Amino acid sequence: MRYEIQMRTPMGIKRGEVFIEEREGRLAAELTMFGERNQLSGSAVPEYACRFTGSLKTAVGEVECVL
């Protein structure tokens, strides 16, 4: 599934998109933001929510993130 997203950052609100799919019983996501594609891994959490972790590539380097 593809979603358009907005993320609050220290540089203001940034827009991007995320593609989420299930692979071998786990969630995987590709987040496109700051002109870069970022691979994230995730899991389902209670009440129909998801949690993803990974690194975001930015102009100042890679930043660890939890979404």
Secondary structure, 3 states (H helix, E strand, C coil): CEEEEEEEECCEEEEEEEEEEEECCEEEEEEEECCEEEEEEEEEECCCEEEEEEEEEECCEEEEEEC
